[in-house]
Amino acid sequence: MDELFKNFKKSALRLETFPEYKDDMDEEDYRNFVLGKPVKYADVEWINNVKQWTRQGKIIKRIRIISEDLTTYEKYEFLCYNENNLAGEKILVVPRVEYERLVNKHDRFDYWIFDESIVCKINYSEEGGFIGSTIIKEDSEKYINIFHLLEEQVVCDCENVISQINNSKIKIRFL
């Protein structure tokens, strides 16, 4: 997948569907978040890449499928998304109920779309641990269409979700 990020020309679009990602949950930042301690988003490389790509006029966009009642992990993830958003990544939110209504169960998985032509499925274990990626050669147009269909279902953006979280019992703390 690294080569796809190095070589895309116009856009990188991400569909993110899991309520939790095990790899992130094992990190110290997530544990600090759960304990109510300040968290410093550490993916500096991603943030720098997003800034560079958006300065070049490239589009970085993510649709995040969220649970009606956000999981603790989803709340943590929006803390991280704030930095992505500030760097130029557009993060949009679709309720899980809408996603499940619109997308066939067989087609529900995470993926990246590069330049509206290459679809790269991100493979995870059932617990949300990353296990690799696969280029989808057949039916790639179907997944591009699913992404754009979901864009029409967006209920809010990253900033709206952060605001709602900050107005609830669990607060996101920015350093």
C-alpha positions in Angstrom: 0.0 0.0 0.0 3.0 2.3 0.5 3.5 2.5 -3.2 -0.1 3.6 -3.8 0.4 6.5 -1.4 3.7 7.4 -3.1 2.2 7.4 -6.5 -1.4 8.7 -6.4 -2.0 11.8 -8.4 -5.4 13.3 -7.3 -7.2 11.6 -4.4 -6.9 9.1 -1.7 -10.3 8.2 -0.2 -10.7 6.0 2.9 -13.7 4.0 4.1 -13.3 3.1 7.8 -15.9 0.8 9.3 -14.8 -1.0 12.4 -16.1 0.2 15.8 -12.6 -0.6 17.2 -9.1 -1.3 15.8 -7.2 -3.7 18.1 -3.7 -2.4 17.0 -4.5 1.1 18.2 -6.1 -0.1 21.4 -2.8 -1.7 22.4 -1.0 1.7 22.3 -0.2 3.8 25.3 -2.1 6.8 23.9 -5.3 4.8 23.9 -4.8 3.6 27.4 -4.1 7.2 28.5 -7.3 8.3 26.8 -9.3 5.6 28.7 -7.8 6.8 31.9 -8.7 10.4 31.2 -5.1 11.5 30.8 -3.9 13.9 28.0 -3.1 12.3 24.7 -0.7 13.5 22.1 -1.5 12.2 18.7 1.8 10.6 17.5 1.4 9.9 13.8 3.5 12.8 12.7 4.4 11.1 9.5 0.8 10.8 8.4 0.1 14.4 9.4 3.1 15.7 7.4 2.1 13.6 4.4 -1.5 15.0 4.5 -0.2 18.5 4.7 2.1 17.9 1.7 -0.5 16.2 -0.4 -3.2 18.9 0.2 -0.6 21.6 -0.6 -0.2 19.8 -3.9 -4.0 20.0 -4.5 -4.6 16.3 -3.7 -7.7 15.3 -1.9 -7.5 13.2 1.2 -10.9 12.2 2.4 -12.2 9.6 5.0 -15.7 8.4 5.6 -15.9 7.1 9.2 -18.8 4.8 10.0 -19.8 5.3 13.6 -22.0 3.5 16.1 -25.1 5.3 17.4 -23.5 5.3 20.8 -19.9 6.0 20.2 -17.5 3.3 21.5 -14.7 4.6 23.7 -12.4 3.8 20.8 -14.4 5.9 18.4 -14.2 8.8 20.8 -10.4 8.3 21.0 -10.2 8.1 17.2 -11.9 11.5 16.8 -9.3 13.0 19.1 -6.7 11.7 16.6 -8.9 12.9 13.6 -8.7 16.5 14.9 -5.1 16.6 13.8 -5.8 14.9 10.5 -8.6 17.5 9.9 -6.3 20.4 10.7 -3.7 19.0 8.3 -6.3 19.0 5.5 -7.9 15.6 5.5 -11.6 15.8 5.2 -13.3 13.5 7.6 -17.0 12.7 7.1 -19.3 10.7 9.3 -22.0 8.2 8.4 -24.1 6.4 11.0 -23.6 2.6 11.1 -27.3 2.0 10.7 -27.3 3.8 7.4 -24.2 1.9 6.3 -25.7 -1.4 7.1 -28.9 -0.5 5.4 -27.2 0.5 2.2 -24.2 -1.9 1.9 -24.5 -5.6 1.4 -22.9 -7.5 4.3 -20.3 -9.1 1.9 -19.2 -5.6 0.8 -18.7 -4.2 4.3 -14.9 -3.7 4.9 -12.3 -1.0 5.1 -10.6 0.2 1.9 -8.7 3.0 0.2 -9.5 4.3 -3.2 -6.7 5.9 -5.1 -7.4 8.3 -8.0 -10.9 7.0 -8.3 -9.5 3.8 -9.9 -7.5 1.6 -7.6 -9.3 0.0 -4.6 -7.1 -1.4 -1.9 -9.0 -3.5 0.7 -7.5 -3.4 4.2 -7.7 -6.8 5.9 -8.3 -7.1 9.6 -8.9 -9.9 12.0 -12.4 -10.1 13.5 -11.0 -8.3 16.5 -9.7 -5.4 14.3 -6.0 -6.3 14.1 -4.4 -5.3 10.8 -3.3 -8.4 8.8 -2.5 -6.9 5.3 -4.0 -5.3 2.2 -5.3 -6.6 -1.1 -5.8 -4.8 -4.4 -9.4 -5.4 -5.6 -9.2 -6.0 -9.4 -12.7 -7.2 -10.0 -15.7 -5.0 -9.0 -13.5 -2.1 -8.1 -16.1 0.3 -9.6 -18.7 -1.2 -7.2 -16.6 -0.1 -4.2 -16.0 3.4 -5.7 -19.8 3.7 -6.1 -20.4 2.6 -2.5 -18.0 5.2 -1.3 -19.8 7.9 -3.2 -23.2 6.6 -2.2 -22.1 6.9 1.5 -20.9 10.5 0.8 -24.6 11.3 0.2 -25.5 9.9 3.6 -23.0 12.0 5.6 -24.6 13.5 8.7 -21.7 15.6 10.0 -18.0 16.1 9.9 -15.2 15.6 12.3 -15.6 18.9 14.1 -19.3 18.3 14.8 -18.5 14.9 16.4 -15.7 16.3 18.5 -18.1 19.1 19.7 -20.8 16.5 20.6 -18.2 14.4 22.5 -17.0 17.4 24.4 -20.5 18.2 25.4 -21.0 14.6 26.8 -19.6 12.9 29.9 -16.4 11.9 28.3 -14.3 14.9 27.2 -11.6 14.9 24.6 -8.6 16.7 25.9 -6.2 18.3 23.4 -2.6 19.0 24.4 
